[in-house]
Amino acid sequence: MVKHEGSSKTFGPRYGWTIKKKYDKIMQEQKALHKCPYCNKEKVKRVSTGIWHCGGCSTKFTSKAYTVAKTKV
């Protein structure tokens, strides 16, 4: 029996291990703290799909759905 880790535990034996590994990777990236493009602090959290909030400078901005996009300098 395979021991499942991460957020894919909720799926149980359904959907196969490849999809569950991809899902876990996306969820870990989404839940992690990200670097703010305005103040460069790692305090950005996801509020909703594509909406992010920085706890350092209290800025709300849009970016990608699961991660903050890298800005071109």
HTML snippet that shows the backbone in 3Dmol.js (N, CA, C, O; Angstrom):
<script src="https://3Dmol.org/build/3Dmol-min.js"></script>
<div id="view" style="width:600px;height:400px;position:relative"></div>
<script>
const pdb = `
ATOM      1  N   MET A   1       0.844  -1.180   0.000  1.00  0.00           N
ATOM      2  CA  MET A   1       0.000   0.000   0.000  1.00  0.00           C
ATOM      3  C   MET A   1       0.885   1.239   0.000  1.00  0.00           C
ATOM      4  O   MET A   1       1.873   1.303   0.732  1.00  0.00           O
ATOM      5  N   VAL A   2       0.537   2.203  -0.806  1.00  0.00           N
ATOM      6  CA  VAL A   2       1.312   3.431  -0.945  1.00  0.00           C
ATOM      7  C   VAL A   2       0.829   4.453   0.074  1.00  0.00           C
ATOM      8  O   VAL A   2      -0.374   4.647   0.244  1.00  0.00           O
ATOM      9  N   LYS A   3       1.770   5.106   0.752  1.00  0.00           N
ATOM     10  CA  LYS A   3       1.408   6.144   1.717  1.00  0.00           C
ATOM     11  C   LYS A   3       1.380   7.490   0.983  1.00  0.00           C
ATOM     12  O   LYS A   3       2.384   7.903   0.403  1.00  0.00           O
ATOM     13  N   HIS A   4       0.246   8.161   1.009  1.00  0.00           N
ATOM     14  CA  HIS A   4       0.094   9.449   0.337  1.00  0.00           C
ATOM     15  C   HIS A   4       0.426  10.574   1.289  1.00  0.00           C
ATOM     16  O   HIS A   4       0.107  10.513   2.476  1.00  0.00           O
ATOM     17  N   GLU A   5       1.060  11.589   0.772  1.00  0.00           N
ATOM     18  CA  GLU A   5       1.423  12.744   1.582  1.00  0.00           C
ATOM     19  C   GLU A   5       0.880  14.006   0.925  1.00  0.00           C
ATOM     20  O   GLU A   5       0.505  14.003  -0.248  1.00  0.00           O
ATOM     21  N   GLY A   6       0.844  15.079   1.700  1.00  0.00           N
ATOM     22  CA  GLY A   6       0.415  16.361   1.153  1.00  0.00           C
ATOM     23  C   GLY A   6      -1.084  16.455   1.006  1.00  0.00           C
ATOM     24  O   GLY A   6      -1.832  15.743   1.677  1.00  0.00           O
ATOM     25  N   SER A   7      -1.525  17.346   0.116  1.00  0.00           N
ATOM     26  CA  SER A   7      -2.949  17.596  -0.054  1.00  0.00           C
ATOM     27  C   SER A   7      -3.658  16.517  -0.840  1.00  0.00           C
ATOM     28  O   SER A   7      -4.888  16.479  -0.849  1.00  0.00           O
ATOM     29  N   SER A   8      -2.921  15.636  -1.502  1.00  0.00           N
ATOM     30  CA  SER A   8      -3.568  14.604  -2.305  1.00  0.00           C
ATOM     31  C   SER A   8      -4.142  13.480  -1.446  1.00  0.00           C
ATOM     32  O   SER A   8      -4.775  12.568  -1.977  1.00  0.00           O
ATOM     33  N   LYS A   9      -3.932  13.527  -0.129  1.00  0.00           N
ATOM     34  CA  LYS A   9      -4.494  12.500   0.749  1.00  0.00           C
ATOM     35  C   LYS A   9      -6.010  12.484   0.663  1.00  0.00           C
ATOM     36  O   LYS A   9      -6.629  11.442   0.878  1.00  0.00           O
ATOM     37  N   THR A  10      -6.611  13.611   0.355  1.00  0.00           N
ATOM     38  CA  THR A  10      -8.076  13.687   0.327  1.00  0.00           C
ATOM     39  C   THR A  10      -8.668  12.886  -0.818  1.00  0.00           C
ATOM     40  O   THR A  10      -9.853  12.556  -0.780  1.00  0.00           O
ATOM     41  N   PHE A  11      -7.876  12.563  -1.839  1.00  0.00           N
ATOM     42  CA  PHE A  11      -8.391  11.836  -2.994  1.00  0.00           C
ATOM     43  C   PHE A  11      -8.442  10.329  -2.773  1.00  0.00           C
ATOM     44  O   PHE A  11      -9.156   9.625  -3.488  1.00  0.00           O
ATOM     45  N   GLY A  12      -7.694   9.826  -1.792  1.00  0.00           N
ATOM     46  CA  GLY A  12      -7.672   8.394  -1.531  1.00  0.00           C
ATOM     47  C   GLY A  12      -7.079   7.627  -2.707  1.00  0.00           C
ATOM     48  O   GLY A  12      -6.072   8.057  -3.270  1.00  0.00           O
ATOM     49  N   PRO A  13      -7.681   6.496  -3.092  1.00  0.00           N
ATOM     50  CA  PRO A  13      -7.123   5.689  -4.182  1.00  0.00           C
ATOM     51  C   PRO A  13      -7.510   6.165  -5.584  1.00  0.00           C
ATOM     52  O   PRO A  13      -7.152   5.522  -6.571  1.00  0.00           O
ATOM     53  N   ARG A  14      -8.217   7.254  -5.681  1.00  0.00           N
ATOM     54  CA  ARG A  14      -8.712   7.714  -6.988  1.00  0.00           C
ATOM     55  C   ARG A  14      -7.689   8.566  -7.743  1.00  0.00           C
ATOM     56  O   ARG A  14      -6.802   9.158  -7.128  1.00  0.00           O
ATOM     57  N   TYR A  15      -7.805   8.629  -9.043  1.00  0.00           N
ATOM     58  CA  TYR A  15      -7.136   9.537  -9.976  1.00  0.00           C
ATOM     59  C   TYR A  15      -5.691   9.210 -10.331  1.00  0.00           C
ATOM     60  O   TYR A  15      -5.164   9.841 -11.246  1.00  0.00           O
ATOM     61  N   GLY A  16      -5.027   8.296  -9.694  1.00  0.00           N
ATOM     62  CA  GLY A  16      -3.673   7.909 -10.085  1.00  0.00           C
ATOM     63  C   GLY A  16      -2.599   8.778  -9.456  1.00  0.00           C
ATOM     64  O   GLY A  16      -2.846   9.926  -9.086  1.00  0.00           O
ATOM     65  N   TRP A  17      -1.388   8.207  -9.338  1.00  0.00           N
ATOM     66  CA  TRP A  17      -0.303   8.886  -8.618  1.00  0.00           C
ATOM     67  C   TRP A  17       0.299  10.037  -9.394  1.00  0.00           C
ATOM     68  O   TRP A  17       0.781  10.987  -8.778  1.00  0.00           O
ATOM     69  N   THR A  18       0.295   9.998 -10.740  1.00  0.00           N
ATOM     70  CA  THR A  18       0.891  11.073 -11.532  1.00  0.00           C
ATOM     71  C   THR A  18       0.139  12.382 -11.331  1.00  0.00           C
ATOM     72  O   THR A  18       0.746  13.430 -11.108  1.00  0.00           O
ATOM     73  N   ILE A  19      -1.170  12.316 -11.411  1.00  0.00           N
ATOM     74  CA  ILE A  19      -1.993  13.515 -11.235  1.00  0.00           C
ATOM     75  C   ILE A  19      -1.889  14.032  -9.813  1.00  0.00           C
ATOM     76  O   ILE A  19      -1.842  15.243  -9.595  1.00  0.00           O
ATOM     77  N   LYS A  20      -1.852  13.125  -8.840  1.00  0.00           N
ATOM     78  CA  LYS A  20      -1.755  13.541  -7.444  1.00  0.00           C
ATOM     79  C   LYS A  20      -0.415  14.198  -7.130  1.00  0.00           C
ATOM     80  O   LYS A  20      -0.361  15.126  -6.323  1.00  0.00           O
ATOM     81  N   LYS A  21       0.671  13.729  -7.759  1.00  0.00           N
ATOM     82  CA  LYS A  21       1.974  14.366  -7.554  1.00  0.00           C
ATOM     83  C   LYS A  21       1.985  15.778  -8.136  1.00  0.00           C
ATOM     84  O   LYS A  21       2.531  16.697  -7.526  1.00  0.00           O
ATOM     85  N   LYS A  22       1.384  15.953  -9.314  1.00  0.00           N
ATOM     86  CA  LYS A  22       1.294  17.288  -9.915  1.00  0.00           C
ATOM     87  C   LYS A  22       0.447  18.208  -9.045  1.00  0.00           C
ATOM     88  O   LYS A  22       0.796  19.372  -8.848  1.00  0.00           O
ATOM     89  N   TYR A  23      -0.659  17.695  -8.524  1.00  0.00           N
ATOM     90  CA  TYR A  23      -1.539  18.475  -7.654  1.00  0.00           C
ATOM     91  C   TYR A  23      -0.813  18.909  -6.389  1.00  0.00           C
ATOM     92  O   TYR A  23      -0.941  20.059  -5.967  1.00  0.00           O
ATOM     93  N   ASP A  24      -0.051  18.002  -5.778  1.00  0.00           N
ATOM     94  CA  ASP A  24       0.717  18.336  -4.575  1.00  0.00           C
ATOM     95  C   ASP A  24       1.729  19.434  -4.850  1.00  0.00           C
ATOM     96  O   ASP A  24       1.892  20.345  -4.038  1.00  0.00           O
ATOM     97  N   LYS A  25       2.405  19.358  -5.978  1.00  0.00           N
ATOM     98  CA  LYS A  25       3.413  20.363  -6.330  1.00  0.00           C
ATOM     99  C   LYS A  25       2.781  21.744  -6.496  1.00  0.00           C
ATOM    100  O   LYS A  25       3.324  22.741  -6.021  1.00  0.00           O
ATOM    101  N   ILE A  26       1.632  21.797  -7.171  1.00  0.00           N
ATOM    102  CA  ILE A  26       0.924  23.066  -7.363  1.00  0.00           C
ATOM    103  C   ILE A  26       0.447  23.624  -6.031  1.00  0.00           C
ATOM    104  O   ILE A  26       0.577  24.822  -5.782  1.00  0.00           O
ATOM    105  N   MET A  27      -0.102  22.776  -5.173  1.00  0.00           N
ATOM    106  CA  MET A  27      -0.621  23.237  -3.888  1.00  0.00           C
ATOM    107  C   MET A  27       0.496  23.729  -2.969  1.00  0.00           C
ATOM    108  O   MET A  27       0.302  24.704  -2.243  1.00  0.00           O
ATOM    109  N   GLN A  28       1.647  23.085  -2.983  1.00  0.00           N
ATOM    110  CA  GLN A  28       2.770  23.546  -2.175  1.00  0.00           C
ATOM    111  C   GLN A  28       3.239  24.914  -2.641  1.00  0.00           C
ATOM    112  O   GLN A  28       3.545  25.778  -1.819  1.00  0.00           O
ATOM    113  N   GLU A  29       3.299  25.123  -3.962  1.00  0.00           N
ATOM    114  CA  GLU A  29       3.717  26.417  -4.506  1.00  0.00           C
ATOM    115  C   GLU A  29       2.701  27.500  -4.153  1.00  0.00           C
ATOM    116  O   GLU A  29       3.075  28.627  -3.831  1.00  0.00           O
ATOM    117  N   GLN A  30       1.429  27.156  -4.215  1.00  0.00           N
ATOM    118  CA  GLN A  30       0.363  28.123  -3.937  1.00  0.00           C
ATOM    119  C   GLN A  30       0.350  28.540  -2.470  1.00  0.00           C
ATOM    120  O   GLN A  30       0.159  29.719  -2.174  1.00  0.00           O
ATOM    121  N   LYS A  31       0.546  27.610  -1.552  1.00  0.00           N
ATOM    122  CA  LYS A  31       0.457  27.905  -0.124  1.00  0.00           C
ATOM    123  C   LYS A  31       1.721  28.546   0.444  1.00  0.00           C
ATOM    124  O   LYS A  31       1.687  29.094   1.546  1.00  0.00           O
ATOM    125  N   ALA A  32       2.822  28.489  -0.279  1.00  0.00           N
ATOM    126  CA  ALA A  32       4.084  29.049   0.211  1.00  0.00           C
ATOM    127  C   ALA A  32       4.030  30.581   0.215  1.00  0.00           C
ATOM    128  O   ALA A  32       3.228  31.188  -0.495  1.00  0.00           O
ATOM    129  N   LEU A  33       4.898  31.190   1.026  1.00  0.00           N
ATOM    130  CA  LEU A  33       5.016  32.644   1.014  1.00  0.00           C
ATOM    131  C   LEU A  33       5.847  33.056  -0.193  1.00  0.00           C
ATOM    132  O   LEU A  33       6.841  32.408  -0.524  1.00  0.00           O
ATOM    133  N   HIS A  34       5.436  34.135  -0.848  1.00  0.00           N
ATOM    134  CA  HIS A  34       6.113  34.613  -2.046  1.00  0.00           C
ATOM    135  C   HIS A  34       6.708  35.991  -1.806  1.00  0.00           C
ATOM    136  O   HIS A  34       6.361  36.669  -0.839  1.00  0.00           O
ATOM    137  N   LYS A  35       7.598  36.393  -2.685  1.00  0.00           N
ATOM    138  CA  LYS A  35       8.265  37.688  -2.578  1.00  0.00           C
ATOM    139  C   LYS A  35       7.392  38.769  -3.215  1.00  0.00           C
ATOM    140  O   LYS A  35       6.898  38.605  -4.331  1.00  0.00           O
ATOM    141  N   CYS A  36       7.210  39.873  -2.494  1.00  0.00           N
ATOM    142  CA  CYS A  36       6.395  40.986  -2.985  1.00  0.00           C
ATOM    143  C   CYS A  36       7.148  41.748  -4.071  1.00  0.00           C
ATOM    144  O   CYS A  36       8.321  42.070  -3.884  1.00  0.00           O
ATOM    145  N   PRO A  37       6.503  42.046  -5.203  1.00  0.00           N
ATOM    146  CA  PRO A  37       7.178  42.811  -6.252  1.00  0.00           C
ATOM    147  C   PRO A  37       7.345  44.292  -5.905  1.00  0.00           C
ATOM    148  O   PRO A  37       8.080  45.003  -6.591  1.00  0.00           O
ATOM    149  N   TYR A  38       6.675  44.767  -4.851  1.00  0.00           N
ATOM    150  CA  TYR A  38       6.745  46.180  -4.484  1.00  0.00           C
ATOM    151  C   TYR A  38       7.755  46.439  -3.366  1.00  0.00           C
ATOM    152  O   TYR A  38       8.562  47.364  -3.459  1.00  0.00           O
ATOM    153  N   CYS A  39       7.712  45.614  -2.298  1.00  0.00           N
ATOM    154  CA  CYS A  39       8.596  45.867  -1.158  1.00  0.00           C
ATOM    155  C   CYS A  39       9.687  44.803  -0.989  1.00  0.00           C
ATOM    156  O   CYS A  39      10.526  44.932  -0.097  1.00  0.00           O
ATOM    157  N   ASN A  40       9.698  43.769  -1.812  1.00  0.00           N
ATOM    158  CA  ASN A  40      10.684  42.681  -1.809  1.00  0.00           C
ATOM    159  C   ASN A  40      10.727  41.867  -0.514  1.00  0.00           C
ATOM    160  O   ASN A  40      11.740  41.229  -0.228  1.00  0.00           O
ATOM    161  N   LYS A  41       9.650  41.877   0.273  1.00  0.00           N
ATOM    162  CA  LYS A  41       9.567  41.039   1.460  1.00  0.00           C
ATOM    163  C   LYS A  41       8.835  39.748   1.091  1.00  0.00           C
ATOM    164  O   LYS A  41       7.978  39.747   0.207  1.00  0.00           O
ATOM    165  N   GLU A  42       9.171  38.663   1.764  1.00  0.00           N
ATOM    166  CA  GLU A  42       8.500  37.393   1.508  1.00  0.00           C
ATOM    167  C   GLU A  42       7.285  37.256   2.419  1.00  0.00           C
ATOM    168  O   GLU A  42       7.281  36.452   3.351  1.00  0.00           O
ATOM    169  N   LYS A  43       6.256  38.050   2.139  1.00  0.00           N
ATOM    170  CA  LYS A  43       5.049  38.038   2.962  1.00  0.00           C
ATOM    171  C   LYS A  43       3.779  38.027   2.121  1.00  0.00           C
ATOM    172  O   LYS A  43       2.717  38.428   2.598  1.00  0.00           O
ATOM    173  N   VAL A  44       3.876  37.576   0.884  1.00  0.00           N
ATOM    174  CA  VAL A  44       2.719  37.594  -0.012  1.00  0.00           C
ATOM    175  C   VAL A  44       1.968  36.273   0.105  1.00  0.00           C
ATOM    176  O   VAL A  44       2.555  35.198  -0.012  1.00  0.00           O
ATOM    177  N   LYS A  45       0.660  36.370   0.338  1.00  0.00           N
ATOM    178  CA  LYS A  45      -0.214  35.211   0.412  1.00  0.00           C
ATOM    179  C   LYS A  45      -1.329  35.358  -0.612  1.00  0.00           C
ATOM    180  O   LYS A  45      -1.681  36.468  -1.010  1.00  0.00           O
ATOM    181  N   ARG A  46      -1.872  34.239  -1.027  1.00  0.00           N
ATOM    182  CA  ARG A  46      -2.963  34.232  -2.000  1.00  0.00           C
ATOM    183  C   ARG A  46      -4.289  34.485  -1.291  1.00  0.00           C
ATOM    184  O   ARG A  46      -4.599  33.830  -0.297  1.00  0.00           O
ATOM    185  N   VAL A  47      -5.064  35.428  -1.799  1.00  0.00           N
ATOM    186  CA  VAL A  47      -6.389  35.733  -1.255  1.00  0.00           C
ATOM    187  C   VAL A  47      -7.445  34.937  -2.002  1.00  0.00           C
ATOM    188  O   VAL A  47      -8.312  34.309  -1.394  1.00  0.00           O
ATOM    189  N   SER A  48      -7.365  34.967  -3.321  1.00  0.00           N
ATOM    190  CA  SER A  48      -8.288  34.270  -4.199  1.00  0.00           C
ATOM    191  C   SER A  48      -7.544  33.944  -5.480  1.00  0.00           C
ATOM    192  O   SER A  48      -6.351  34.231  -5.589  1.00  0.00           O
ATOM    193  N   THR A  49      -8.217  33.355  -6.444  1.00  0.00           N
ATOM    194  CA  THR A  49      -7.570  32.999  -7.701  1.00  0.00           C
ATOM    195  C   THR A  49      -7.030  34.241  -8.383  1.00  0.00           C
ATOM    196  O   THR A  49      -7.796  35.095  -8.829  1.00  0.00           O
ATOM    197  N   GLY A  50      -5.708  34.343  -8.464  1.00  0.00           N
ATOM    198  CA  GLY A  50      -5.062  35.466  -9.137  1.00  0.00           C
ATOM    199  C   GLY A  50      -4.971  36.739  -8.319  1.00  0.00           C
ATOM    200  O   GLY A  50      -4.444  37.734  -8.816  1.00  0.00           O
ATOM    201  N   ILE A  51      -5.461  36.755  -7.084  1.00  0.00           N
ATOM    202  CA  ILE A  51      -5.400  37.946  -6.228  1.00  0.00           C
ATOM    203  C   ILE A  51      -4.478  37.638  -5.056  1.00  0.00           C
ATOM    204  O   ILE A  51      -4.661  36.646  -4.350  1.00  0.00           O
ATOM    205  N   TRP A  52      -3.490  38.497  -4.862  1.00  0.00           N
ATOM    206  CA  TRP A  52      -2.462  38.298  -3.844  1.00  0.00           C
ATOM    207  C   TRP A  52      -2.405  39.493  -2.911  1.00  0.00           C
ATOM    208  O   TRP A  52      -2.697  40.617  -3.319  1.00  0.00           O
ATOM    209  N   HIS A  53      -2.027  39.256  -1.647  1.00  0.00           N
ATOM    210  CA  HIS A  53      -1.940  40.320  -0.650  1.00  0.00           C
ATOM    211  C   HIS A  53      -0.603  40.238   0.068  1.00  0.00           C
ATOM    212  O   HIS A  53      -0.200  39.169   0.526  1.00  0.00           O
ATOM    213  N   CYS A  54       0.084  41.375   0.164  1.00  0.00           N
ATOM    214  CA  CYS A  54       1.361  41.441   0.868  1.00  0.00           C
ATOM    215  C   CYS A  54       1.109  41.886   2.299  1.00  0.00           C
ATOM    216  O   CYS A  54       0.457  42.903   2.533  1.00  0.00           O
ATOM    217  N   GLY A  55       1.625  41.124   3.256  1.00  0.00           N
ATOM    218  CA  GLY A  55       1.483  41.467   4.662  1.00  0.00           C
ATOM    219  C   GLY A  55       2.465  42.541   5.096  1.00  0.00           C
ATOM    220  O   GLY A  55       2.272  43.168   6.137  1.00  0.00           O
ATOM    221  N   GLY A  56       3.515  42.763   4.316  1.00  0.00           N
ATOM    222  CA  GLY A  56       4.524  43.763   4.659  1.00  0.00           C
ATOM    223  C   GLY A  56       4.089  45.174   4.331  1.00  0.00           C
ATOM    224  O   GLY A  56       4.170  46.070   5.171  1.00  0.00           O
ATOM    225  N   CYS A  57       3.621  45.375   3.089  1.00  0.00           N
ATOM    226  CA  CYS A  57       3.256  46.730   2.663  1.00  0.00           C
ATOM    227  C   CYS A  57       1.750  46.883   2.434  1.00  0.00           C
ATOM    228  O   CYS A  57       1.310  47.924   1.948  1.00  0.00           O
ATOM    229  N   SER A  58       0.956  45.868   2.774  1.00  0.00           N
ATOM    230  CA  SER A  58      -0.514  45.873   2.645  1.00  0.00           C
ATOM    231  C   SER A  58      -0.982  46.185   1.234  1.00  0.00           C
ATOM    232  O   SER A  58      -1.990  46.868   1.051  1.00  0.00           O
ATOM    233  N   THR A  59      -0.267  45.696   0.244  1.00  0.00           N
ATOM    234  CA  THR A  59      -0.642  45.900  -1.151  1.00  0.00           C
ATOM    235  C   THR A  59      -1.408  44.696  -1.646  1.00  0.00           C
ATOM    236  O   THR A  59      -1.034  43.556  -1.370  1.00  0.00           O
ATOM    237  N   LYS A  60      -2.484  44.945  -2.381  1.00  0.00           N
ATOM    238  CA  LYS A  60      -3.232  43.890  -3.026  1.00  0.00           C
ATOM    239  C   LYS A  60      -3.004  44.029  -4.520  1.00  0.00           C
ATOM    240  O   LYS A  60      -3.147  45.121  -5.070  1.00  0.00           O
ATOM    241  N   PHE A  61      -2.651  42.936  -5.185  1.00  0.00           N
ATOM    242  CA  PHE A  61      -2.370  43.004  -6.616  1.00  0.00           C
ATOM    243  C   PHE A  61      -2.754  41.691  -7.283  1.00  0.00           C
ATOM    244  O   PHE A  61      -3.022  40.697  -6.608  1.00  0.00           O
ATOM    245  N   THR A  62      -2.780  41.692  -8.604  1.00  0.00           N
ATOM    246  CA  THR A  62      -3.117  40.497  -9.359  1.00  0.00           C
ATOM    247  C   THR A  62      -1.853  39.909  -9.982  1.00  0.00           C
ATOM    248  O   THR A  62      -0.893  40.618 -10.286  1.00  0.00           O
ATOM    249  N   SER A  63      -1.886  38.608 -10.157  1.00  0.00           N
ATOM    250  CA  SER A  63      -0.781  37.897 -10.779  1.00  0.00           C
ATOM    251  C   SER A  63      -1.313  36.565 -11.287  1.00  0.00           C
ATOM    252  O   SER A  63      -2.508  36.440 -11.557  1.00  0.00           O
ATOM    253  N   LYS A  64      -0.451  35.577 -11.418  1.00  0.00           N
ATOM    254  CA  LYS A  64      -0.886  34.262 -11.875  1.00  0.00           C
ATOM    255  C   LYS A  64      -1.785  33.609 -10.833  1.00  0.00           C
ATOM    256  O   LYS A  64      -1.855  34.065  -9.691  1.00  0.00           O
ATOM    257  N   ALA A  65      -2.468  32.548 -11.225  1.00  0.00           N
ATOM    258  CA  ALA A  65      -3.435  31.898 -10.342  1.00  0.00           C
ATOM    259  C   ALA A  65      -2.786  31.190  -9.165  1.00  0.00           C
ATOM    260  O   ALA A  65      -3.304  31.260  -8.051  1.00  0.00           O
ATOM    261  N   TYR A  66      -1.655  30.504  -9.382  1.00  0.00           N
ATOM    262  CA  TYR A  66      -1.069  29.695  -8.334  1.00  0.00           C
ATOM    263  C   TYR A  66       0.246  30.212  -7.801  1.00  0.00           C
ATOM    264  O   TYR A  66       0.732  29.707  -6.789  1.00  0.00           O
ATOM    265  N   THR A  67       0.841  31.201  -8.445  1.00  0.00           N
ATOM    266  CA  THR A  67       2.115  31.753  -8.006  1.00  0.00           C
ATOM    267  C   THR A  67       2.225  33.211  -8.439  1.00  0.00           C
ATOM    268  O   THR A  67       1.520  33.650  -9.348  1.00  0.00           O
ATOM    269  N   VAL A  68       3.096  33.943  -7.798  1.00  0.00           N
ATOM    270  CA  VAL A  68       3.317  35.342  -8.172  1.00  0.00           C
ATOM    271  C   VAL A  68       4.262  35.356  -9.363  1.00  0.00           C
ATOM    272  O   VAL A  68       5.318  34.723  -9.336  1.00  0.00           O
ATOM    273  N   ALA A  69       3.882  36.076 -10.400  1.00  0.00           N
ATOM    274  CA  ALA A  69       4.692  36.136 -11.621  1.00  0.00           C
ATOM    275  C   ALA A  69       5.970  36.923 -11.375  1.00  0.00           C
ATOM    276  O   ALA A  69       5.987  37.888 -10.610  1.00  0.00           O
ATOM    277  N   LYS A  70       7.020  36.502 -12.024  1.00  0.00           N
ATOM    278  CA  LYS A  70       8.292  37.226 -11.951  1.00  0.00           C
ATOM    279  C   LYS A  70       8.178  38.482 -12.804  1.00  0.00           C
ATOM    280  O   LYS A  70       7.784  38.415 -13.968  1.00  0.00           O
ATOM    281  N   THR A  71       8.522  39.618 -12.229  1.00  0.00           N
ATOM    282  CA  THR A  71       8.442  40.869 -12.979  1.00  0.00           C
ATOM    283  C   THR A  71       9.728  41.079 -13.752  1.00  0.00           C
ATOM    284  O   THR A  71      10.810  40.746 -13.266  1.00  0.00           O
ATOM    285  N   LYS A  72       9.620  41.624 -14.945  1.00  0.00           N
ATOM    286  CA  LYS A  72      10.785  41.924 -15.754  1.00  0.00           C
ATOM    287  C   LYS A  72      11.352  43.277 -15.339  1.00  0.00           C
ATOM    288  O   LYS A  72      10.616  44.259 -15.248  1.00  0.00           O
ATOM    289  N   VAL A  73      12.634  43.328 -15.092  1.00  0.00           N
ATOM    290  CA  VAL A  73      13.266  44.565 -14.662  1.00  0.00           C
ATOM    291  C   VAL A  73      14.006  45.188 -15.805  1.00  0.00           C
ATOM    292  O   VAL A  73      14.612  46.248 -15.645  1.00  0.00           O
TER     293      VAL A  73
END
`;
const viewer = $3Dmol.createViewer("view");
viewer.addModel(pdb, "pdb");
viewer.setStyle({}, {cartoon: {color: "spectrum"}});
viewer.zoomTo();
viewer.render();
</script>
